[in-house]
Amino acid sequence: MSTAVYELLLRHPDLITANTLIIGAEADLPAGWQTLLKTTGAQVLTWDWLTAQAYRPLGEPQVRFAIPQPQDIADKQVILLWPKAKQQALALLQLVATQVQECWIVGANDAGGKSIGKACAALSESSEKTDSARHCSLWNLQLRANNEFNWLKQAQSFNWQEQAYLTLPGVFSHGKLDTGTALLLEHVPAPAHGKLLDLGCGSGVIGLSMKAAEPALDITLADIDAFAIRSSQLNSVRLNLPAAILASDGLSGIEGKFDYLFSNPPFHLGKETDYEFARRLFSEARQHLTRDGQMWIVANRHLPYEDWAAEQFRQVEIMVQDKGFKLLCVQNG
């Protein structure tokens, strides 16, 4: 996360009005930014739970945690914070174009900000870079009108155990089963019963496939991203696999204890390696596991997860190493 995109927008306060809708996921807010939004009444729509929490002082309806829909954009001046996932960015622009023909976009240069005009050429009548600062670029696009939009048409699917799992744009490993999760599913059979938490669930494939194998399981799926939450909800309904599905930053929004906790933790933040999620997971997991509870974690082989886990748990075992990944089983014993 970075304050840079907001700092660039602060150079253009004329863009921030009561009619402005800012769409995007950036949780670090610079001094003066929330004051400007509070003063003007500009709205924020984000699919990132951390961003929604950062804006908590503004409250609803000025800040909403949701997937953008056409009715959210009607008659608004839209500013899009360019997402890291290009396919998600282009889908959002198609959505915007159903309601308005002008869109302002600000993006970090190392996430494609320099080439936004080129990336959006097929969707726009014209594009102009109007400012550049703090390693970010601000663009004005005149969009080609788009008559219809449906998020389901943007979804891609993959198969696991003869079942298809949908993913919406921006969800981790969009349209395919990633290697680390596949390693876990191939080597860990579904428990026969108990409470199971799939943390950072993405499409929900871990929890839902285990529910399909063992219907007695009580499963909870949690993610920080509204696109992932919606993907899991769609898969739960389509596959007739009931699950509790909720938004949470790690374990912060999780209540109760579980017999099994499964996770393929994220460790990239932009171009830098970020270990915060995993370190917090190991330090907080014990209070969410039953006495004999197990935590199964997928990690890239080079990451020192077993060392961090050993600081908190009595038993830490590397069960499998293959294809650049390792599978850890952690428990109190």
C-alpha positions in Angstrom: 0.0 0.0 0.0 1.1 3.6 -0.6 -0.1 7.1 0.0 1.3 8.2 -3.3 -1.9 8.0 -5.4 -3.8 10.1 -2.9 -0.9 12.6 -2.7 -1.1 13.1 -6.4 -4.9 13.6 -6.2 -4.4 16.2 -3.5 -2.7 18.3 -6.2 -6.1 18.4 -7.9 -8.6 19.3 -5.2 -11.0 20.5 -7.9 -11.6 16.9 -8.9 -12.9 16.1 -5.4 -16.5 17.2 -5.0 -19.8 16.0 -3.6 -20.4 14.3 -6.9 -17.1 12.4 -6.9 -16.9 8.6 -6.5 -13.4 7.2 -5.8 -13.2 3.5 -6.7 -10.2 1.5 -5.6 -8.1 -0.3 -2.9 -5.4 1.8 -1.2 -5.4 1.7 2.6 -2.6 4.2 3.4 -4.1 7.7 3.7 -2.0 10.8 3.7 -2.5 13.8 6.0 -5.4 15.9 4.8 -7.0 13.4 2.6 -9.8 12.3 4.8 -10.4 15.9 5.8 -10.9 16.8 2.1 -13.3 13.9 1.6 -15.2 14.8 4.8 -15.4 18.5 3.7 -16.6 17.8 0.2 -18.7 14.7 0.8 -17.0 12.7 -1.9 -17.7 9.0 -1.8 -15.4 6.0 -1.7 -16.2 2.5 -3.0 -13.7 -0.2 -2.3 -13.5 -4.0 -2.4 -10.6 -4.1 0.0 -11.5 -4.5 3.7 -8.3 -2.8 4.9 -9.2 0.3 2.8 -12.7 0.3 4.2 -11.3 0.1 7.7 -8.9 3.0 7.0 -11.8 5.2 6.0 -13.9 4.1 9.0 -14.1 7.7 10.5 -16.1 8.8 7.5 -18.7 6.0 7.9 -21.4 4.8 5.6 -22.8 5.8 3.1 -19.8 7.9 2.3 -17.6 4.8 2.3 -18.8 1.4 1.2 -17.2 -2.1 1.1 -18.6 -3.8 -2.0 -18.1 -4.8 -5.6 -18.9 -1.8 -7.8 -22.2 -2.0 -9.7 -23.7 0.2 -12.5 -26.1 1.9 -10.1 -23.2 3.1 -7.9 -21.7 5.0 -10.8 -24.7 6.7 -12.4 -24.1 10.4 -12.9 -20.9 10.4 -10.8 -17.5 11.9 -11.6 -15.4 8.8 -11.3 -11.8 8.5 -10.1 -10.4 5.0 -10.5 -7.4 3.9 -8.5 -5.7 1.6 -11.0 -5.6 -1.9 -9.6 -2.6 -4.2 -9.9 -4.6 -6.8 -11.8 -5.0 -5.4 -15.4 -8.0 -7.6 -16.2 -9.8 -6.3 -13.1 -8.9 -2.7 -14.1 -10.3 -3.1 -17.6 -13.5 -4.8 -16.3 -14.0 -1.8 -14.0 -13.7 0.6 -16.9 -16.3 -1.4 -18.9 -18.6 -1.1 -15.9 -18.0 2.7 -15.6 -18.6 3.1 -19.4 -22.2 1.9 -18.9 -23.0 5.0 -16.9 -20.6 7.8 -17.8 -18.2 8.6 -20.6 -15.4 10.4 -18.6 -13.1 8.7 -16.1 -10.1 9.9 -14.2 -7.5 7.2 -13.4 -4.5 7.4 -11.1 -2.0 4.6 -10.9 1.5 3.9 -9.5 4.0 3.8 -12.3 5.4 0.4 -11.2 1.9 -1.0 -11.4 1.2 0.2 -15.0 0.5 3.8 -14.3 2.7 5.1 -17.1 0.9 3.1 -19.8 -2.7 3.4 -18.7 -3.6 5.2 -21.9 -2.2 2.3 -24.0 -3.8 -0.3 -21.8 -7.2 1.3 -22.2 -7.0 2.1 -25.9 -9.7 -0.3 -26.9 -12.1 1.1 -24.3 -11.5 4.8 -24.8 -12.1 7.4 -27.5 -9.2 9.4 -26.1 -6.7 9.5 -23.2 -4.5 12.2 -21.8 -1.9 12.1 -19.0 -2.6 15.3 -17.1 -0.1 15.0 -14.2 2.8 12.9 -12.9 4.2 13.0 -9.4 5.2 10.7 -6.5 6.0 7.9 -9.0 2.3 8.0 -10.1 0.4 9.2 -13.2 -3.0 10.8 -13.5 -5.0 10.2 -16.7 -8.2 11.5 -18.1 -10.1 9.1 -20.4 -13.1 9.6 -22.6 -14.7 6.2 -22.7 -16.5 4.4 -25.5 -20.1 3.8 -24.4 -20.9 0.3 -23.2 -24.5 -0.8 -23.2 -24.3 -3.6 -20.8 -22.2 -5.1 -18.1 -22.4 -8.3 -15.9 -19.7 -9.4 -13.5 -20.5 -13.0 -14.2 -19.4 -12.6 -17.8 -16.0 -11.4 -16.5 -15.6 -14.6 -14.4 -13.2 -17.4 -15.3 -13.4 -21.0 -13.9 -11.2 -23.9 -13.2 -12.0 -27.5 -12.3 -11.1 -29.5 -9.2 -12.5 -33.0 -8.5 -15.0 -32.6 -11.4 -16.4 -29.4 -10.0 -16.0 -25.9 -11.6 -15.0 -23.0 -9.4 -15.6 -19.5 -10.6 -13.3 -16.6 -9.9 -14.0 -12.9 -10.6 -11.3 -10.6 -11.9 -8.7 -9.7 -9.3 -9.1 -12.8 -7.3 -5.8 -14.6 -6.6 -5.0 -17.1 -9.4 -7.9 -15.9 -11.5 -9.3 -18.7 -13.6 -6.9 -21.4 -12.5 -5.9 -23.5 -9.5 -2.6 -22.3 -8.2 0.3 -24.7 -7.6 0.4 -24.2 -3.8 -3.3 -24.8 -3.2 -3.2 -27.8 -5.6 -0.3 -29.3 -3.4 -2.5 -28.9 -0.3 -5.6 -30.4 -1.9 -3.6 -33.3 -3.3 -2.0 -34.3 0.0 -4.6 -33.5 2.7 -7.8 -35.5 2.8 -10.9 -33.8 4.0 -11.6 -34.2 7.7 -14.7 -36.3 8.5 -16.2 -33.7 10.7 -15.5 -30.6 12.8 -15.3 -26.9 12.2 -13.0 -25.8 9.4 -11.8 -22.3 8.5 -10.5 -21.5 5.0 -8.6 -18.2 5.6 -7.7 -16.1 2.5 -10.2 -18.3 0.7 -10.1 -16.7 -2.8 -12.6 -18.9 -4.8 -13.3 -21.0 -1.7 -11.9 -24.1 -3.3 -10.2 -25.5 -0.2 -13.1 -25.3 2.1 -15.8 -26.0 -0.4 -14.1 -29.1 -1.9 -13.6 -30.5 1.6 -17.3 -29.9 2.3 -18.1 -31.7 -0.9 -16.1 -34.7 0.2 -17.3 -34.6 3.8 -20.8 -33.0 4.1 -20.7 -33.1 7.9 -18.0 -30.5 8.0 -19.0 -27.0 9.3 -17.0 -24.6 7.1 -16.2 -20.9 7.2 -14.6 -19.0 4.4 -12.9 -15.6 5.0 -11.1 -13.1 2.8 -10.1 -9.5 2.8 -11.4 -8.9 -0.8 -15.0 -8.5 -1.8 -14.3 -10.0 -5.2 -13.1 -13.2 -3.5 -16.0 -13.2 -1.1 -18.5 -12.9 -4.0 -16.6 -15.6 -5.9 -16.9 -17.9 -2.8 -20.6 -17.1 -2.4 -21.3 -17.9 -6.1 -19.4 -21.2 -5.8 -21.2 -22.1 -2.5 -24.6 -21.6 -4.1 -23.8 -23.2 -7.5 -22.3 -26.3 -5.9 -24.9 -26.5 -3.1 -22.3 -26.5 -0.4 -23.4 -24.3 2.5 -20.8 -22.2 4.2 -20.4 -19.1 6.4 -18.6 -16.5 4.3 -17.3 -13.3 5.7 -14.8 -10.4 5.4 -11.8 -10.4 7.6 -8.2 -9.1 7.7 -6.5 -12.2 8.7 -8.1 -13.5 11.9 -9.2 -10.1 13.2 -12.8 -10.6 12.1 -13.0 -14.3 13.1 -14.9 -15.5 16.2 -14.8 -18.9 17.9 -12.5 -21.9 17.6 -11.9 -24.3 14.8 -10.7 -27.8 14.5 -8.9 -27.1 11.3 -7.5 -23.9 9.8 -6.3 -24.0 6.2 -4.5 -21.1 4.4 -2.3 -20.3 1.5 -1.1 -16.9 2.9 -0.3 -14.0 0.6 3.3 -12.8 0.8 3.6 -10.3 -2.0 2.7 -6.6 -1.6 3.5 -4.9 -4.9 7.1 -5.7 -5.9 8.2 -6.2 -2.3 7.9 -9.3 -0.2 5.5 -8.9 2.7 5.4 -11.3 5.6 3.0 -9.5 7.9 0.0 -11.7 7.2 1.8 -14.9 7.9 3.6 -13.6 11.0 0.3 -12.4 12.5 -1.4 -15.7 11.5 1.1 -17.7 13.5 0.9 -15.4 16.5 -2.9 -15.3 16.6 -3.9 -18.8 15.4 -3.7 -20.6 18.8 -6.6 -18.7 20.2 -8.8 -19.8 17.3 -7.8 -23.5 17.3 -9.4 -26.1 19.6 -7.1 -28.0 21.9 -6.2 -30.6 19.3 -6.7 -28.3 16.4 -4.5 -28.3 13.3 -3.3 -25.6 11.0 -2.3 -26.5 7.5 -0.3 -23.8 5.6 1.1 -23.7 2.1 4.3 -21.7 1.6 6.9 -21.0 -1.0 9.9 -23.3 -0.1 12.2 -20.4 0.7 10.0 -18.7 3.2 10.9 -19.4 6.9 7.3 -20.2 8.0 8.3 -23.3 10.1 10.6 -21.1 12.2 7.9 -18.6 12.9 5.4 -21.4 13.6 7.8 -23.0 16.1 7.8 -19.8 18.1 4.1 -20.3 18.9 3.4 -24.1 18.5 4.9 -27.3 20.0 4.6 -29.3 16.8 5.6 -28.0 13.4 6.1 -30.5 10.6 6.9 -30.1 6.9 4.7 -32.7 5.4 5.5 -32.3 1.7 8.0 -30.3 -0.4 7.3 -30.2 -4.2 7.2 -27.8 -7.1 8.8 -25.0 -5.1 6.3 -25.2 -2.3 6.1 -26.8 1.1 3.1 -27.9 3.2 3.2 -27.4 6.9 1.1 -29.0 9.6 1.1 -27.0 12.9 -0.6 -28.0 16.2 -0.2 -27.6 19.9 0.1 -31.3 20.5 
